[in-house]
Amino acid sequence: MKKKIYLYCIFCFVSISSFSQTKDVRKGDEAFAAKTYSIAKEYYLKAIDDAKASNDSATAAYATYKIAECYYEANNYERAIPCYQQAIDYKYQDTSKSMYRHYADMLMMIGDNKLAREMYEKQLSLNQSDNVAKMRLKACDFIDTAQTFETMYEVRNIQELNTRYSEFAPARCWSKIVFASSRFSKDSIIYTFTGDGFEDLYETYYNEEANTWTPAQKLNGSINSTFNDGSFTLDLKTQTAYFMQCNGVSGGEKNCNIYLSKYNDDKQTWDKPTIFQYNTTAYSSGHPSISPDGLTLYFASNNPAGQGGTDIWMCKRDTVTNTWGAPVNLGSTINTANNEMFPYAADNNGVYFSSNGHPGYGGLDLFYAPKVGNSFGKPINLRPPFNSSADDFSLMYITENSGIFASNRIGGVGNDDIYMFSLKEVKIEATGRVVDGANNTPIANAFVLVKNVTTEQTDTLITDNDGMYYISGMEANMQYKIFAYQTGYLNPDGKLINTQGVTQYTYLDSIHGFDMNFVLQKIEKDKEYEIRDIYYDLDKYELRPASVEELNKLVAVLNNNPDICIQINSHTDERASDTYNIILSNNRAKSVVDYLHSQGIDDKRLTWKGWGETKPIFKDAQSEDEHQANRRTTFSIVNFEELELSKKAEEHKSTIDRLESHGKQAPRQQGIYFRLQIGASKAKCNNKTFAKLTGDYAKLPTYCSKESDGLYRYTVGSFTSFQEATKMKDEIDKLGYNSFVVAYENGNRIQINEALRKIQQTEKK
């Protein structure tokens, strides 16, 4: 969360070094003191350019440190970290005695707990009275000793709502969701604290059944001011919104206050706001949240009568006079000397809030404090995936098992993003391989059709260079039929997969006892394909029951390859007369054709021939095994020329190209790698999502994969480092995307922090 989110920054004073060597440094310091950090940064950058030209390392070191501080104040940890490290490399002497703590704070945000600990210890060696650093060291201990629990929830970035700016503080407003955003609109002005726009309130509608969000629109009426507006809550009984406004109507105020705005049903708009009765210019109040029964208004304030920093307070409604009582601090069980904010009551049994004062994973963490009589019990850390090494805050429920919260965790679309959490569905994945039956080599670019027999929905996948395909979005209590197709090959029968009764994560592959592999036989002119296990009694031509199962496979091949016409060939051994063997083999071949015809195969596609002993595999066979090899039934394709395989190969390639333009199934690469997710949708893959990738960016590989939550996710590129992926994100976002970085290990999606930790561990070995 950016420290500009109101209370976190209003009373956050940073000591300014007296160092001032140049005009640009002086102007930068003035802008920094005025908290116009985006302006300050530009002056410091100019100072560095001049310092390099004049070989003035002292000025370069100071300006670099101050740029790091600008990023720190905006909570841009990705850019702050290299600047702090460069300042340290410059051997900058920090007179404020806070640099190492700030650097450590940023390291905590990316999950580098080990180096953060070193920096906190360095900070305390320079400033033993730094209680914040001491508290942060306890957080490092918490992270090192925290137990890992299997989470029941999964979290996704709501990419369709987020922008490269900040989106946060979601709240319910009847059937819609209201949130704050610093995105620019036609009447926005630049907030010089960060260079973004001032926050306004937006609304969106969530379609639970379709799992889709409507495009965000500004709230109608006078509720949005020219300056910062956010943290909305609705009193259903009075149709009155309580929200937070900072900087005042004119923009000159230094604090934040709670305002009220009543909804006008006739005009369908919000009336002009009025100030809440317990506001003051002496300190700030904000982040209001009304309990479901409408009798408690929770909010955050840096009221000096509190525990320190910002605390959670509450007002009780008098049910007789319908007025709010005086604010009451929630006490030291919840509030600390640091910051507690963003309260939310999902029910009347407790309160959710965010804090950087209780032991956590770094930044603000989400906590829940249960009601115990008239007070609250010890706060419970919600742990991952709700909490990360960054700031996690402003949680709210949409349904009993799902909701949303905000976070600036690494790899997001913008600074603060809105994330959705929901109970994990049963995850069923499958993988298999398509190979050439002649030599067991992989077949790339084969089509794998996945049909949900229950719902009749289908997906088409494409095998990678190793002949592999991967299915990620299978559902429990369904039946699936999977087919493999490649031009120039006989298409075998599909594989029936039943997921009835699956209640836990299941991976379907050959290692786990599931035959998901396909062996394709190439269509060749004059080739005889053996039909195994076709047996007859001695001197008989009636089919044995055991032969039927194998012939049913041939029926499936004919049904899956409707263009081919075949000849059934029957061969005998050499132990009877030529004439006898010709008649016997002819009758045996005819019995196979009769069976195929009985199973619905058009007799125009079938012919037969008995070869007797004229084409033995083993001439003058000696052993019984050799005689058995000679007694065989085969089929050959008699309309090879009519199949026009070269033409079909061109059509196949054209289809592949078309599917790839829509984004093909992402390959499961080995090791850790990163991609950029540019979109997610319930609708099937659509090349319009990739339409902006023109010019040099058209060369980026694009993928569209259906995942276990039913969403099709569009990703581009494949990068070996997070920095490389972030750099490309900046580039393609200029094209109009709101992308974010996702990490994978061996084809499985993992958290960014986990990927970075594993890369660091590998590099240290």
C-alpha positions in Angstrom: 0.0 0.0 0.0 1.3 3.4 -0.9 2.0 5.5 2.2 0.0 8.2 0.4 -3.1 6.2 1.4 -4.1 8.8 3.8 -3.3 8.2 7.4 -0.2 6.3 6.7 1.5 9.4 5.5 -0.1 12.5 6.8 1.9 12.5 10.0 5.0 10.6 8.7 7.8 13.1 9.1 11.3 12.3 7.7 14.3 14.1 8.9 16.0 15.9 6.0 19.7 15.9 5.7 21.5 19.3 5.7 23.5 18.1 2.8 23.0 20.4 -0.1 25.6 20.9 -2.8 23.8 22.0 -5.9 20.7 23.9 -7.0 19.0 20.7 -8.1 19.7 19.0 -4.7 18.4 22.1 -2.9 15.2 22.1 -5.0 14.9 18.3 -4.5 15.1 18.7 -0.8 12.5 21.4 -0.8 10.1 19.2 -2.8 10.9 16.3 -0.5 10.1 18.3 2.6 6.8 19.3 0.9 6.1 15.6 0.3 5.9 16.1 -3.5 8.1 13.1 -4.0 7.6 12.7 -7.7 8.9 16.2 -8.3 11.8 15.7 -5.8 12.9 12.6 -7.7 13.2 14.5 -10.9 15.5 17.1 -9.3 17.7 14.4 -7.8 18.0 12.6 -11.1 19.3 15.9 -12.7 21.7 16.3 -9.8 23.1 12.8 -10.4 23.7 13.6 -14.1 25.6 16.8 -13.2 27.5 15.0 -10.4 28.6 12.3 -12.9 29.8 14.9 -15.3 31.8 16.7 -12.6 32.9 13.5 -10.9 31.2 14.6 -7.7 30.6 11.2 -5.9 29.3 12.8 -2.7 26.5 14.5 -4.5 25.7 11.4 -6.5 25.6 9.3 -3.3 23.3 11.7 -1.5 20.9 12.1 -4.5 20.8 8.4 -5.0 19.9 7.9 -1.4 17.1 10.5 -1.7 15.7 8.9 -4.8 15.5 5.7 -2.8 13.7 7.6 -0.1 11.2 9.0 -2.7 10.5 5.5 -3.8 10.2 4.4 -0.2 7.6 7.0 0.6 5.6 5.8 -2.4 6.2 2.2 -1.3 7.7 1.4 -4.7 10.0 -1.3 -3.3 11.0 -2.7 -6.6 12.7 0.6 -7.5 13.7 1.6 -4.0 15.9 -1.5 -3.4 18.5 -1.0 -6.1 18.8 2.7 -5.2 19.4 1.9 -1.5 22.0 -0.7 -2.5 23.7 1.8 -4.9 23.8 4.5 -2.1 25.4 1.9 0.2 27.9 1.1 -2.6 28.6 4.8 -2.8 29.4 4.6 0.9 26.8 7.2 1.7 26.9 8.2 5.4 23.3 8.4 6.5 22.8 11.3 9.0 19.1 10.5 9.5 20.1 7.1 10.9 17.1 5.5 9.1 18.5 4.4 5.8 19.2 0.8 6.7 15.8 0.3 8.3 14.1 1.8 5.2 16.2 -0.5 3.0 15.3 -3.5 5.2 11.6 -2.6 5.0 11.8 -2.7 1.2 13.6 -6.0 1.3 10.9 -7.4 3.5 8.4 -6.5 0.8 10.0 -8.8 -1.7 10.4 -11.6 0.9 14.2 -11.4 1.3 14.0 -12.0 5.0 17.7 -12.9 5.4 19.1 -9.7 4.0 16.4 -7.6 5.7 17.5 -9.1 9.1 21.1 -8.1 8.3 20.0 -4.5 7.5 17.8 -4.2 10.6 20.8 -5.3 12.7 23.0 -2.8 10.9 20.4 -0.1 11.6 20.4 -1.0 15.4 24.2 -0.9 15.4 23.9 2.8 14.3 20.8 3.7 16.2 20.2 1.5 19.3 17.0 3.4 20.2 15.2 2.6 16.9 12.2 0.7 18.3 10.7 0.2 14.9 13.8 -1.7 13.8 13.5 -3.8 16.9 9.9 -4.6 16.1 10.8 -5.5 12.5 13.4 -7.9 13.8 10.6 -9.7 15.7 8.7 -9.9 12.5 11.8 -11.6 10.9 11.7 -14.1 13.8 8.0 -14.6 13.2 8.5 -15.3 9.5 11.4 -17.7 10.3 9.4 -19.7 12.8 5.9 -19.4 11.3 4.3 -22.8 10.5 3.2 -23.4 6.9 -0.4 -24.5 6.6 -2.1 -26.0 3.6 -4.5 -23.2 2.7 -8.1 -23.8 1.7 -8.2 -20.6 -0.4 -6.8 -19.5 -3.7 -6.1 -15.8 -4.6 -6.2 -14.2 -8.0 -5.4 -10.7 -9.2 -8.7 -9.1 -10.6 -6.9 -7.9 -13.7 -10.0 -6.6 -15.3 -10.3 -3.9 -12.5 -6.7 -3.1 -11.8 -4.6 -0.5 -13.6 -0.9 0.5 -13.4 -2.1 3.0 -10.7 -3.6 2.1 -7.3 -6.9 0.3 -6.6 -7.8 -0.5 -3.0 -10.4 -0.3 -0.2 -13.3 -2.3 -1.8 -16.7 -2.1 -0.1 -20.2 -3.3 -0.8 -22.7 -0.8 -2.1 -26.0 -2.6 -2.6 -25.4 -5.1 -5.5 -22.2 -3.3 -6.5 -18.7 -3.0 -5.2 -17.1 0.5 -4.6 -13.4 1.0 -4.5 -10.8 3.8 -4.6 -8.4 4.3 -7.5 -5.7 6.8 -8.4 -6.1 6.2 -12.2 -6.4 9.3 -14.3 -9.8 10.4 -15.7 -10.6 13.3 -18.0 -10.8 15.7 -15.1 -7.9 14.3 -13.0 -4.9 16.4 -11.8 -1.5 15.0 -10.8 -0.9 14.3 -7.2 2.7 15.4 -6.8 3.2 13.0 -3.8 3.4 10.1 -6.2 2.8 11.4 -9.8 -0.5 9.5 -10.0 -3.9 11.0 -10.0 -5.9 11.9 -6.9 -8.0 9.0 -5.7 -11.7 8.8 -6.6 -14.4 6.4 -5.8 -15.4 3.9 -8.6 -18.1 1.2 -8.7 -18.3 -2.1 -10.5 -20.8 -5.1 -10.6 -19.6 -8.6 -9.9 -21.5 -11.4 -11.6 -20.9 -14.3 -9.3 -22.3 -17.0 -11.6 -20.1 -15.9 -14.5 -17.2 -14.8 -12.3 -16.9 -11.5 -14.3 -16.6 -7.8 -13.4 -18.2 -4.9 -15.3 -15.9 -2.0 -16.3 -15.4 0.5 -13.4 -17.2 3.8 -13.5 -16.9 6.8 -11.2 -19.7 7.3 -8.7 -22.3 9.7 -9.8 -23.0 13.0 -8.1 -20.9 15.1 -5.8 -19.4 12.4 -3.7 -16.0 12.6 -5.5 -14.0 15.8 -4.9 -11.1 17.2 -6.8 -8.7 15.6 -4.3 -8.4 12.3 -2.4 -11.5 10.3 -1.8 -11.6 6.7 -0.6 -12.5 4.0 2.0 -16.3 3.9 1.4 -19.0 2.2 3.6 -22.7 2.2 3.3 -25.3 2.5 6.0 -28.2 0.5 4.5 -30.8 1.8 7.0 -30.3 5.5 6.0 -28.9 5.0 2.5 -25.9 7.1 3.7 -22.3 6.6 2.6 -19.5 7.3 5.0 -16.2 7.8 3.2 -12.7 9.3 3.7 -11.6 12.6 2.2 -8.1 14.0 2.4 -6.7 17.4 1.7 -10.1 19.2 2.0 -12.3 20.7 -0.7 -9.6 23.2 -1.7 -6.7 20.8 -1.4 -5.0 22.8 1.3 -5.9 20.7 4.3 -3.1 18.6 5.9 -5.3 15.9 7.4 -8.1 13.4 6.5 -11.7 13.4 7.7 -14.8 11.2 7.4 -17.7 12.7 5.3 -21.3 11.6 4.7 -23.2 11.6 1.5 -26.9 10.5 1.2 -28.1 8.7 -2.0 -30.8 10.5 -3.8 -33.2 7.9 -5.2 -35.1 10.4 -7.4 -31.9 11.6 -9.1 -30.0 8.3 -8.7 -27.0 10.2 -7.6 -25.0 11.0 -4.5 -25.7 14.3 -2.7 -23.1 16.9 -1.6 -21.1 15.5 1.3 -21.2 16.8 4.8 -18.5 16.3 7.5 -18.9 13.7 10.2 -19.5 15.2 13.7 -16.3 13.9 15.3 -13.8 15.3 12.8 -11.1 17.7 13.7 -8.2 19.5 12.1 -5.9 18.4 15.0 -5.5 14.9 13.7 -6.8 12.6 11.0 -9.6 10.1 10.9 -10.7 7.8 8.1 -11.2 4.2 6.7 -14.8 4.0 8.1 -16.7 0.7 8.1 -20.2 0.1 9.5 -21.0 -3.2 11.1 -23.8 -5.3 9.5 -26.3 -4.4 12.2 -25.6 -0.7 11.6 -24.9 0.0 15.2 -21.1 0.3 15.2 -18.9 2.6 13.0 -15.3 1.5 13.0 -12.6 3.8 11.7 -8.9 4.5 11.9 -7.3 7.6 13.4 -4.0 8.9 14.6 -5.7 10.6 17.5 -2.9 11.3 20.0 -5.0 9.7 22.8 -4.5 6.3 21.1 -1.8 3.7 21.5 0.5 5.3 18.9 0.6 5.5 15.1 -2.9 5.0 13.7 -5.4 3.0 15.8 -8.8 1.4 15.3 -11.6 3.3 17.0 -15.4 2.9 17.1 -18.6 4.9 17.7 -21.8 3.3 18.9 -25.2 4.3 17.5 -27.8 5.3 20.1 -30.9 3.4 19.0 -33.3 5.9 20.5 -31.8 9.2 19.2 -30.2 7.5 16.2 -27.0 9.5 16.8 -23.4 8.4 17.1 -21.7 8.3 20.5 -18.2 9.6 21.1 -15.2 7.6 19.6 -13.8 4.8 21.8 -10.3 3.2 21.2 -10.5 -0.5 20.7 -7.6 -0.9 23.2 -4.1 -2.3 23.4 -5.1 -5.9 22.5 -5.8 -4.7 18.9 -3.9 -1.4 18.7 -0.1 -1.1 18.9 2.5 1.7 18.9 2.5 1.3 15.1 -0.3 1.4 12.6 -3.7 -0.4 12.6 -6.2 0.6 9.9 -8.8 -0.6 7.4 -11.3 -2.1 9.9 -14.0 -4.3 8.5 -16.8 -6.2 10.3 -18.1 -9.1 8.1 -20.5 -10.0 10.9 -21.1 -8.8 14.5 -18.7 -11.3 16.0 -15.4 -9.7 15.3 -13.4 -7.3 13.2 -10.8 -7.6 10.4 -8.1 -5.0 10.2 -4.5 -4.5 8.9 -1.5 -3.8 11.0 2.3 -3.5 10.8 2.5 -3.5 14.6 1.6 -7.1 15.3 4.1 -9.9 14.2 3.6 -10.5 10.5 5.2 -11.3 7.2 6.2 -7.7 6.3 4.4 -4.5 5.6 0.7 -4.4 6.6 -0.8 -7.8 7.4 -4.4 -8.8 7.7 -5.7 -9.8 11.1 -9.0 -10.9 12.6 -9.9 -10.1 16.2 -12.9 -12.0 17.6 -15.4 -10.4 20.0 -15.0 -11.5 23.6 -17.8 -10.0 25.6 -17.7 -6.2 25.2 -14.0 -6.3 24.0 -11.9 -8.1 21.5 -9.6 -11.1 21.8 -6.0 -11.5 20.6 -5.7 -10.8 16.9 -5.1 -13.8 14.6 -2.8 -13.4 11.6 -4.6 -14.6 8.5 -1.3 -15.9 7.0 -0.7 -16.6 3.3 -2.2 -16.4 0.8 -4.0 -13.4 2.4 -0.8 -12.1 3.8 2.5 -11.6 1.9 5.8 -9.9 2.4 4.2 -6.7 1.1 1.1 -4.6 2.3 -2.1 -6.5 2.5 -5.2 -4.6 3.6 -8.9 -3.7 3.2 -10.5 -7.1 3.2 -14.2 -7.7 2.6 -16.4 -10.7 1.9 -18.6 -11.0 -1.1 -20.1 -14.4 -0.2 -19.6 -16.7 2.7 -16.6 -18.3 1.0 -15.2 -15.6 -1.2 -14.2 -11.9 -1.0 -11.6 -9.4 -2.1 -8.8 -7.4 -0.5 -6.0 -5.1 -1.7 -2.3 -5.7 -1.8 0.9 -4.3 -3.4 2.5 -7.7 -3.4 5.2 -8.2 -5.9 4.2 -8.9 -9.5 1.0 -7.0 -9.6 -0.6 -4.9 -12.3 0.1 -1.6 -10.5 1.0 -0.3 -7.1 -2.0 -1.4 -5.1 -4.2 -4.1 -6.7 -7.4 -5.7 -5.8 -7.3 -9.4 -5.4 -10.1 -12.0 -5.0 -10.0 -15.0 -2.7 -12.2 -18.0 -2.8 -12.3 -21.6 -1.5 -10.2 -23.8 -3.6 -12.1 -26.0 -6.0 -11.0 -29.6 -6.4 -8.1 -29.4 -8.8 -7.8 -32.1 -11.4 -4.9 -31.9 -13.9 -3.8 -34.3 -16.6 -0.8 -34.7 -18.9 0.1 -37.1 -21.6 2.2 -37.6 -24.7 1.5 -38.2 -28.3 4.1 -40.4 -30.1 4.7 -42.1 -33.4 4.0 -45.8 -33.1 6.9 -46.8 -35.4 9.7 -45.3 -33.4 8.2 -43.8 -30.3 9.3 -40.3 -31.3 7.2 -37.3 -30.1 4.6 -35.8 -32.4 4.6 -32.0 -32.1 1.6 -29.8 -33.1 -0.9 -32.7 -32.8 -4.4 -31.7 -31.8 -5.7 -33.0 -28.5 -9.5 -32.6 -28.2 -10.8 -32.6 -24.6 -14.6 -33.1 -24.5 -16.6 -32.9 -21.3 -19.1 -35.5 -22.1 -21.3 -34.3 -19.2 -21.6 -30.7 -20.4 -20.6 -31.2 -24.1 -18.0 -28.4 -23.8 -14.8 -29.0 -25.7 -11.3 -27.6 -25.7 -8.5 -28.0 -28.3 -4.9 -28.2 -27.2 -1.7 -28.5 -29.2 1.2 -30.8 -28.3 4.6 -29.1 -27.7 7.9 -30.2 -29.3 8.1 -33.1 -26.8 4.7 -34.3 -27.9 3.3 -33.3 -24.5 -0.2 -31.9 -23.7 -1.4 -30.5 -20.4 -5.0 -30.2 -19.1 -5.5 -27.9 -16.1 -9.2 -27.2 -15.8 -10.9 -30.5 -15.3 -13.8 -30.6 -12.9 -15.0 -33.2 -10.4 -18.0 -35.4 -11.1 -17.7 -35.2 -14.8 -16.9 -37.6 -17.7 -14.2 -36.6 -20.3 -13.3 -38.1 -23.6 -9.8 -37.2 -24.9 -8.8 -37.6 -28.6 -5.5 -37.1 -30.4 -5.3 -36.0 -34.0 -2.5 -35.5 -36.4 -2.7 -35.2 -40.2 -1.0 -38.2 -41.9 -1.7 -40.5 -39.0 -4.6 -42.8 -38.1 -6.6 -41.2 -35.3 -7.0 -43.8 -32.4 -10.0 -44.2 -30.1 -10.4 -41.6 -27.4 -9.7 -42.2 -23.7 -12.6 -42.0 -21.3 -11.8 -40.3 -18.0 -14.3 -40.3 -15.1 -13.8 -37.8 -12.3 -16.8 -38.9 -10.3 -16.2 -38.8 -6.6 -12.9 -36.9 -6.8 -12.6 -34.8 -3.6 -8.9 -33.9 -3.6 -6.1 -32.7 -5.8 -5.6 -35.3 -8.5 -3.0 -35.6 -11.2 -3.7 -37.9 -14.1 -0.6 -39.2 -15.9 1.1 -42.5 -16.6 3.3 -42.2 -13.5 0.1 -42.2 -11.3 -1.4 -45.1 -13.2 -3.5 -43.3 -15.8 -3.0 -44.1 -19.5 -3.1 -40.6 -21.0 -0.6 -41.3 -23.8 -1.5 -41.8 -27.5 0.4 -43.9 -30.0 -0.4 -42.9 -33.5 0.3 -45.0 -36.6 1.4 -43.2 -39.7 -0.7 -43.6 -42.9 1.6 -45.3 -45.4 0.8 -46.6 -48.9 0.7 -50.4 -49.1 1.5 -50.8 -45.5 -0.2 -53.7 -43.6 -1.3 -52.7 -40.0 -1.6 -55.8 -37.8 -4.7 -56.4 -35.8 -3.4 -58.2 -32.8 -5.2 -61.0 -30.9 -7.5 -62.2 -33.6 -7.9 -65.9 -32.9 -9.9 -68.7 -34.6 -10.4 -72.4 -33.6 -8.4 -74.9 -35.6 -9.6 -75.0 -39.2 -12.4 -72.6 -38.3 -13.1 -69.1 -39.5 -15.7 -68.0 -36.9 -14.4 -65.3 -34.7 -13.7 -66.2 -31.1 -15.3 -63.9 -28.4 -11.8 -62.8 -27.4 -11.3 -61.3 -30.8 -14.2 -58.9 -30.5 -12.5 -56.6 -28.1 -9.6 -56.0 -30.5 -11.9 -55.6 -33.5 -13.9 -52.9 -31.6 -10.7 -50.9 -31.5 -10.6 -51.1 -35.3 -14.2 -50.0 -35.4 -13.1 -46.9 -33.4 -10.3 -46.3 -35.8 -12.7 -46.4 -38.8 -15.1 -44.1 -37.0 -12.3 -41.6 -36.1 -11.0 -41.8 -39.7 -14.1 -41.6 -41.8 -12.1 -40.9 -45.1 -10.2 -44.2 -45.2 -11.3 -47.4 -47.0 -9.5 -50.6 -45.9 -8.9 -54.1 -47.0 -8.8 -56.8 -44.4 -6.0 -59.3 -45.1 -5.8 -62.7 -43.5 -2.7 -64.9 -43.6 -2.1 -68.5 -42.5 0.9 -70.6 -41.7 2.4 -73.0 -44.1 1.2 -76.3 -42.6 -1.7 -77.1 -45.0 -2.1 -77.1 -48.8 -2.0 -73.8 -50.7 -5.6 -74.2 -51.9 -6.9 -75.0 -48.4 -5.1 -72.0 -46.9 -6.4 -69.6 -49.5 -10.0 -70.7 -48.9 -9.6 -70.6 -45.1 -7.9 -67.2 -45.0 -10.5 -65.7 -47.4 -13.3 -66.9 -45.1 -11.5 -65.6 -42.0 -11.0 -62.1 -43.6 -14.7 -62.2 -44.7 -15.7 -62.9 -41.0 -13.8 -59.8 -39.9 -15.6 -57.7 -42.6 -18.9 -59.1 -41.6 -18.3 -58.1 -38.0 -17.2 -54.5 -38.9 -20.3 -54.2 -41.1 -22.5 -55.3 -38.1 -21.0 -52.5 -36.1 -22.2 -49.8 -38.5 -19.2 -49.5 -40.8 -20.3 -48.9 -44.4 -19.6 -51.9 -46.6 -18.4 -49.5 -49.3 -15.4 -48.8 -47.1 -14.6 -52.5 -46.7 -13.0 -55.2 -48.8 -11.1 -58.4 -48.0 -8.6 -60.9 -49.3 -7.3 -64.1 -48.1 -3.6 -64.5 -48.8 -3.2 -68.0 -47.5 0.5 -68.9 -47.0 1.8 -66.7 -49.8 3.2 -63.9 -47.7 4.8 -65.4 -44.6 6.8 -63.4 -42.2 9.0 -66.4 -41.5 9.6 -68.5 -44.6 9.8 -72.3 -43.7 8.9 -71.5 -40.1 10.4 -74.0 -37.5 9.0 -72.9 -34.2 5.4 -72.6 -33.0 6.1 -68.8 -32.3 7.1 -68.4 -36.0 4.0 -70.3 -37.1 1.9 -68.0 -34.9 3.5 -64.9 -36.4 2.6 -66.1 -39.8 -1.1 -66.6 -38.8 -2.1 -62.9 -38.7 -4.9 -60.5 -39.6 -4.0 -57.1 -40.9 -5.6 -54.2 -42.7 -4.3 -51.9 -45.4 -5.6 -48.6 -46.7 -6.7 -48.9 -50.3 -7.6 -45.3 -51.1 -4.3 -43.7 -50.1 -4.2 -41.3 -53.1 -7.7 -40.0 -52.5 -6.8 -39.0 -48.9 -4.8 -36.0 -50.3 -2.6 -36.0 -47.2 -0.3 -33.1 -48.4 -3.3 -30.9 -48.8 -4.6 -31.9 -45.4 -1.2 -31.2 -43.9 -1.4 -27.6 -45.2 -4.8 -27.2 -43.7 -3.5 -28.6 -40.4 -0.7 -26.1 -40.4 -3.1 -23.3 -41.2 -5.3 -24.3 -38.2 -2.2 -24.4 -36.0 -1.2 -20.9 -37.1 -4.8 -19.7 -36.4 -4.9 -21.3 -33.0 -1.5 -19.9 -32.1 -2.7 -16.4 -33.1 -5.3 -17.0 -30.4 -2.6 -18.1 -28.0 -1.8 -21.8 -27.7 -1.7 -23.9 -24.5 1.3 -22.7 -22.5 4.1 -25.3 -22.5 5.3 -26.8 -19.2 8.9 -25.7 -19.2 11.4 -27.0 -16.8 12.9 -24.8 -13.9 11.7 -21.4 -12.8 10.5 -18.9 -15.3 8.2 -15.9 -15.6 5.5 -14.8 -18.0 3.2 -11.7 -18.3 -0.5 -12.2 -17.8 -2.3 -9.7 -20.0 -5.9 -10.9 -19.5 -8.3 -13.4 -18.1 -11.8 -14.3 -19.3 -14.6 -16.9 -19.0 -14.9 -16.8 -22.8 -12.7 -19.1 -24.9 -9.5 -17.9 -26.4 -9.8 -14.9 -28.6 -7.0 -13.4 -30.7 -8.4 -9.9 -30.0 -6.6 -10.1 -26.6 -3.3 -10.2 -28.4 -4.2 -7.6 -31.1 -2.1 -4.8 -29.6 1.1 -6.8 -29.8 2.3 -5.4 -33.1 5.7 -4.6 -34.5 8.6 -6.0 -32.5 6.1 -7.2 -29.8 4.4 -9.4 -32.3 7.3 -11.8 -32.0 6.5 -12.5 -28.3 5.1 -16.0 -27.9 1.5 -15.9 -26.8 -0.5 -18.5 -24.8 -4.0 -19.0 -23.8 -4.7 -21.7 -21.1 -7.8 -22.7 -19.3 -7.1 -23.1 -15.6 -8.8 -24.9 -12.7 -11.1 -22.0 -11.9 -12.6 -22.1 -15.4 -10.9 -18.9 -16.5 -8.9 -18.7 -19.7 -5.7 -16.8 -18.9 -3.7 -15.0 -21.6 0.0 -14.9 -21.1 3.0 -13.7 -23.2 6.7 -14.3 -23.3 9.0 -16.5 -21.2 11.6 -14.9 -19.1 14.4 -16.4 -16.9 14.5 -13.5 -14.5 11.9 -11.4 -12.7 13.7 -8.2 -13.7 13.5 -9.2 -17.4 9.8 -9.8 -17.1 9.3 -6.5 -15.3 11.1 -4.6 -18.0 8.9 -6.1 -20.6 5.8 -5.4 -18.5 6.7 -1.7 -18.7 7.0 -1.9 -22.4 3.8 -3.7 -23.3 1.8 -1.7 -20.8 2.6 1.3 -23.0 0.4 -0.5 -25.6 -2.6 -0.3 -23.3 -2.3 -3.5 -21.4 -2.5 -3.8 -17.6 -0.3 -6.8 -17.3 1.3 -8.4 -14.3 4.2 -10.9 -13.8 3.4 -14.6 -13.0 6.0 -17.2 -12.0 6.2 -20.9 -12.8 8.2 -23.9 -11.7 8.2 -26.9 -14.0 5.0 -25.7 -15.5 3.2 -25.1 -12.2 2.3 -21.6 -11.2 3.9 -20.5 -7.9 4.1 -17.3 -5.9 6.6 -14.6 -7.1 8.3 -14.5 -3.7 8.7 -18.3 -3.7 10.3 -18.1 -7.2 12.7 -15.4 -6.1 13.7 -17.2 -3.0 14.4 -20.4 -4.9 16.5 -18.4 -7.5 18.5 -16.8 -4.7 19.1 -20.2 -3.1 20.3 -21.6 -6.4 22.7 -18.7 -7.0 24.2 -19.1 -3.5 25.1 -22.7 -4.1 
